Amino acid sequence: MKQEQTFSAISGFAMVFVCLLLILGGILGLVFIKNPLFALLIFLFVVCIPGFTVVNPNQSTVLILFGAYKGTILNNGFFWVNPLFVKKKISLRARNLDSDPIKVNDKIGNPIMIGVVLVWRVKDTYKAAFDVNDYEHFVSIQSEAAIRHMAGAYPYDNFEDEQAEITLRSGGNEVSELLEKELTDRLAIAGIEVMEARINYLAYAAEIAGAMLRRQQATAVVAARYKIVEGAVSMVEMALEELADKDIVDLDEDKKATMVSNLMVVLCSDKDATPVLNTGSLYQ
């Protein structure tokens, strides 16, 4: 398989001087010498004009002669090449692809919306020009395919897959590296270099977003309640131990149970407790 070849073009400024000599020589010969052969100089001038080309910074020009690839001008400047060359300009600048969020299924099968930002550029002009039909469209299609494949390899989060060490939501660099590798493998055929790829949009699909939000809220409430109860038990235990060590009051098992119950209600309640004063004895 052919690869990119650098083409050394003639300086365009030198050929401008040659073309001026041709046109002046032809005109002066026809006017003063009146020899029809000088018309050939004018014809050569006209033929040479299409050979001029300008290559801007971070741009290249692919040269084709009768269907055969002759090379690529990679240096920027003003050049002259064979006028019969077909010149195809390909930008070497870095480009951004901000994909629209698409609906895919994660590893567990949940429908999610995911979008990525891809920074890419043409690395091999031969592959970009001849190995694919339209390399820009190729990047767009293969990026979507890579997103779908990557999203199917990981769950959205670890609510349903607690054993998952890497998830789309918390994977960070690991997920980005996998996405870059996937895109690099897919876009290599078009001579495209992947400079950076990362997820820029991630959410549950609309049909399950509400249910997943309630599940996350419930999980958060359960976790908070667990911490509250754990702390309340420790405080009750400490209170009983302090009362016993300092011999402040002697409580039987029933009163300990009552005290524990009251303290747990006060400490675990999500609202402020309303105290009730007992003006009688402890056992009334």
C-alpha positions as CSV (number, residue, x, y, z in Angstrom):
1,M,0.0,0.0,0.0
2,K,1.3,3.4,-0.9
3,Q,2.1,6.0,1.7
4,E,2.6,9.8,1.7
5,Q,5.6,11.0,-0.3
6,T,7.0,14.5,0.0
7,F,7.2,16.4,-3.4
8,S,9.9,18.9,-3.9
9,A,8.3,21.7,-6.0
10,I,10.1,24.5,-7.9
11,S,10.1,27.9,-6.4
12,G,7.2,30.0,-7.8
13,F,9.2,33.2,-7.8
14,A,11.8,31.7,-10.2
15,M,9.0,30.6,-12.5
16,V,7.4,34.0,-12.4
17,F,10.7,35.4,-13.9
18,V,10.7,32.7,-16.6
19,C,7.1,33.4,-17.4
20,L,7.8,37.1,-17.8
21,L,10.6,36.3,-20.2
22,L,8.3,34.1,-22.2
23,I,5.5,36.6,-22.5
24,L,7.8,39.5,-23.2
25,G,9.8,37.5,-25.7
26,G,6.7,36.4,-27.5
27,I,5.2,39.8,-27.8
28,L,8.4,41.5,-28.8
29,G,9.1,38.8,-31.4
30,L,5.7,39.1,-33.0
31,V,5.8,42.9,-33.0
32,F,9.3,43.6,-34.2
33,I,10.6,40.5,-35.9
34,K,7.1,39.5,-37.1
35,N,7.9,35.8,-36.9
36,P,4.9,33.6,-36.1
37,L,7.1,31.1,-34.2
38,F,7.3,33.6,-31.3
39,A,3.6,32.8,-30.7
40,L,4.9,29.5,-29.2
41,L,6.4,31.5,-26.4
42,I,3.0,33.1,-25.6
43,F,1.5,29.6,-25.7
44,L,4.1,28.3,-23.3
45,F,3.3,31.2,-21.0
46,V,-0.4,30.3,-21.0
47,V,0.4,26.7,-20.3
48,C,2.7,27.5,-17.4
49,I,0.2,29.7,-15.5
50,P,-1.9,26.8,-14.0
51,G,1.3,25.4,-12.5
52,F,1.5,28.0,-9.8
53,T,0.2,27.1,-6.4
54,V,0.3,28.6,-2.9
55,V,0.6,26.3,0.2
56,N,-0.4,28.1,3.4
57,P,0.9,27.1,6.9
58,N,-0.5,23.8,8.1
59,Q,-1.8,23.0,4.7
60,S,-0.7,20.5,2.1
61,T,-1.3,20.0,-1.6
62,V,-1.7,16.5,-3.0
63,L,-0.5,16.1,-6.7
64,I,-2.0,13.7,-9.2
65,L,-1.0,13.1,-12.8
66,F,-3.4,11.1,-15.0
67,G,-4.6,9.2,-12.0
68,A,-1.1,8.5,-10.5
69,Y,-0.1,9.9,-7.1
70,K,3.1,12.0,-7.5
71,G,3.5,13.3,-4.0
72,T,2.4,15.9,-1.5
73,I,3.8,19.4,-1.0
74,L,4.1,19.8,2.8
75,N,6.2,23.0,3.0
76,N,4.3,26.3,2.9
77,G,5.2,28.9,0.3
78,F,4.8,29.8,-3.4
79,F,5.6,27.0,-5.8
80,W,5.3,25.9,-9.4
81,V,4.6,22.3,-10.5
82,N,3.7,20.5,-13.7
83,P,0.6,22.3,-15.1
84,L,-0.9,18.9,-15.8
85,F,-1.0,18.0,-12.1
86,V,-4.3,17.9,-10.5
87,K,-3.9,19.7,-7.2
88,K,-6.0,18.7,-4.1
89,K,-5.5,20.8,-1.0
90,I,-5.8,19.1,2.4
91,S,-5.6,21.0,5.7
92,L,-3.2,19.7,8.4
93,R,-4.7,21.9,11.1
94,A,-6.2,20.4,14.3
95,R,-10.0,20.2,14.1
96,N,-12.8,19.7,16.7
97,L,-15.7,17.4,16.4
98,D,-18.4,18.1,19.0
99,S,-20.8,15.2,18.4
100,D,-24.5,15.6,19.2
101,P,-25.6,13.3,22.1
102,I,-26.7,10.0,20.8
103,K,-28.8,7.3,22.6
104,V,-26.9,4.1,23.3
105,N,-27.2,1.2,25.8
106,D,-24.6,0.8,28.5
107,K,-23.1,-2.5,29.6
108,I,-26.2,-3.3,31.7
109,G,-28.6,-2.3,29.0
110,N,-29.8,1.1,30.4
111,P,-30.5,3.6,27.7
112,I,-28.2,6.7,28.1
113,M,-27.4,9.8,26.1
114,I,-23.7,10.3,25.4
115,G,-21.7,12.8,23.4
116,V,-17.9,13.4,22.9
117,V,-15.4,16.0,21.9
118,L,-12.8,14.8,19.5
119,V,-9.6,16.7,18.5
120,W,-8.1,15.3,15.3
121,R,-5.9,16.2,12.3
122,V,-4.7,14.6,9.0
123,K,-1.4,12.8,9.5
124,D,-1.1,10.9,6.2
125,T,-2.4,12.9,3.2
126,Y,-2.3,9.9,0.9
127,K,-4.7,7.8,3.0
128,A,-6.9,10.8,3.6
129,A,-7.2,11.5,-0.1
130,F,-7.3,8.0,-1.6
131,D,-8.1,5.4,1.0
132,V,-11.5,6.8,2.0
133,N,-14.2,8.6,0.0
134,D,-14.6,11.6,2.3
135,Y,-12.3,11.6,5.3
136,E,-14.3,14.3,7.2
137,H,-17.5,12.2,6.9
138,F,-15.5,9.1,7.7
139,V,-14.4,10.7,11.0
140,S,-18.0,11.6,11.9
141,I,-19.4,8.1,11.3
142,Q,-16.5,6.2,12.9
143,S,-16.7,8.4,15.9
144,E,-20.3,7.5,16.5
145,A,-19.4,3.8,16.1
146,A,-16.6,4.1,18.6
147,I,-18.9,5.9,21.1
148,R,-21.4,3.0,20.8
149,H,-18.8,0.4,21.3
150,M,-17.2,2.1,24.3
151,A,-20.5,2.9,26.0
152,G,-21.4,-0.8,25.8
153,A,-18.2,-1.8,27.6
154,Y,-19.0,0.0,30.8
155,P,-22.1,0.6,33.0
156,Y,-23.3,4.2,33.5
157,D,-22.6,3.9,37.2
158,N,-22.2,1.1,39.8
159,F,-25.7,1.2,41.3
160,E,-26.7,-2.0,39.5
161,D,-23.2,-3.4,39.0
162,E,-21.4,-2.9,42.3
163,Q,-18.4,-4.9,41.1
164,A,-17.7,-2.5,38.3
165,E,-14.4,-0.7,39.0
166,I,-14.7,1.7,36.0
167,T,-17.9,3.4,35.0
168,L,-18.8,5.9,32.4
169,R,-19.6,8.5,35.0
170,S,-16.6,8.1,37.2
171,G,-14.1,6.4,34.8
172,G,-12.3,9.7,34.0
173,N,-8.9,9.1,32.3
174,E,-9.5,5.3,31.9
175,V,-12.6,5.9,29.8
176,S,-11.0,8.7,27.8
177,E,-7.9,6.5,27.0
178,L,-10.2,3.6,25.8
179,L,-12.1,6.1,23.6
180,E,-8.9,7.5,22.2
181,K,-7.6,4.0,21.4
182,E,-10.8,2.9,19.8
183,L,-10.9,6.0,17.6
184,T,-7.2,5.7,16.7
185,D,-7.7,2.1,15.5
186,R,-10.8,3.1,13.5
187,L,-9.4,6.3,11.9
188,A,-5.9,5.0,11.1
189,I,-7.2,3.7,7.7
190,A,-7.9,7.4,6.8
191,G,-4.6,8.7,8.0
192,I,-6.2,10.5,10.9
193,E,-4.4,11.3,14.1
194,V,-6.5,11.4,17.3
195,M,-5.1,14.1,19.5
196,E,-7.7,14.1,22.3
197,A,-11.1,12.5,22.9
198,R,-13.3,12.9,26.0
199,I,-16.9,12.6,27.0
200,N,-18.6,16.0,27.2
201,Y,-22.2,14.9,27.8
202,L,-23.5,12.0,29.8
203,A,-27.0,11.4,31.1
204,Y,-29.8,8.8,31.3
205,A,-32.2,8.8,28.5
206,A,-35.4,10.7,29.1
207,E,-37.6,7.6,29.5
208,I,-35.7,6.4,32.6
209,A,-34.1,9.7,33.8
210,G,-36.9,10.3,36.4
211,A,-36.8,6.8,37.8
212,M,-33.0,6.8,38.0
213,L,-33.1,10.2,39.8
214,R,-35.5,8.9,42.4
215,R,-33.3,5.8,42.9
216,Q,-30.3,8.0,43.4
217,Q,-32.2,10.2,45.9
218,A,-33.4,7.1,47.8
219,T,-29.8,5.7,47.9
220,A,-28.6,9.0,49.3
221,V,-31.3,9.1,51.9
222,V,-30.6,5.5,53.0
223,A,-26.9,6.3,53.3
224,A,-27.6,9.4,55.3
225,R,-30.0,7.5,57.6
226,Y,-27.4,4.8,58.1
227,K,-24.9,7.4,59.3
228,I,-27.5,9.0,61.6
229,V,-28.4,5.8,63.2
230,E,-24.8,4.7,63.6
231,G,-24.0,8.0,65.3
232,A,-27.2,7.9,67.5
233,V,-26.3,4.4,68.8
234,S,-22.8,5.5,69.7
235,M,-24.2,8.5,71.6
236,V,-26.7,6.4,73.5
237,E,-24.1,3.9,74.4
238,M,-21.8,6.7,75.6
239,A,-24.6,8.3,77.7
240,L,-25.4,5.0,79.4
241,E,-21.7,4.4,80.2
242,E,-21.2,7.9,81.6
243,L,-24.3,7.6,83.8
244,A,-23.1,4.2,85.1
245,D,-19.5,5.3,85.7
246,K,-20.4,8.5,87.5
247,D,-23.2,6.8,89.5
248,I,-25.6,9.7,88.7
249,V,-28.7,7.5,88.6
250,D,-29.4,3.8,89.0
251,L,-31.6,2.7,86.1
252,D,-33.2,-0.8,85.8
253,E,-33.5,-2.5,82.5
254,D,-37.0,-1.1,81.7
255,K,-35.8,2.5,82.3
256,K,-32.7,1.9,80.2
257,A,-35.0,0.7,77.4
258,T,-37.2,3.8,77.8
259,M,-34.2,6.1,77.8
260,V,-32.7,4.4,74.8
261,S,-36.0,4.7,72.9
262,N,-36.4,8.4,73.7
263,L,-32.8,9.2,72.8
264,M,-33.1,7.3,69.5
265,V,-36.3,9.2,68.6
266,V,-34.7,12.5,69.4
267,L,-31.4,11.8,67.6
268,C,-32.8,10.1,64.5
269,S,-35.9,12.2,63.9
270,D,-35.8,14.4,60.9
271,K,-37.7,17.1,62.8
272,D,-37.1,18.8,66.1
273,A,-38.4,16.8,69.0
274,T,-41.0,18.4,71.4
275,P,-40.0,17.8,75.0
276,V,-42.5,16.8,77.6
277,L,-41.7,17.7,81.2
278,N,-42.4,15.2,83.9
279,T,-43.1,17.0,87.2
280,G,-43.7,13.8,89.2
281,S,-41.4,11.0,90.0
282,L,-39.3,9.1,87.5
283,Y,-41.8,6.1,87.7
284,Q,-45.0,8.1,87.1
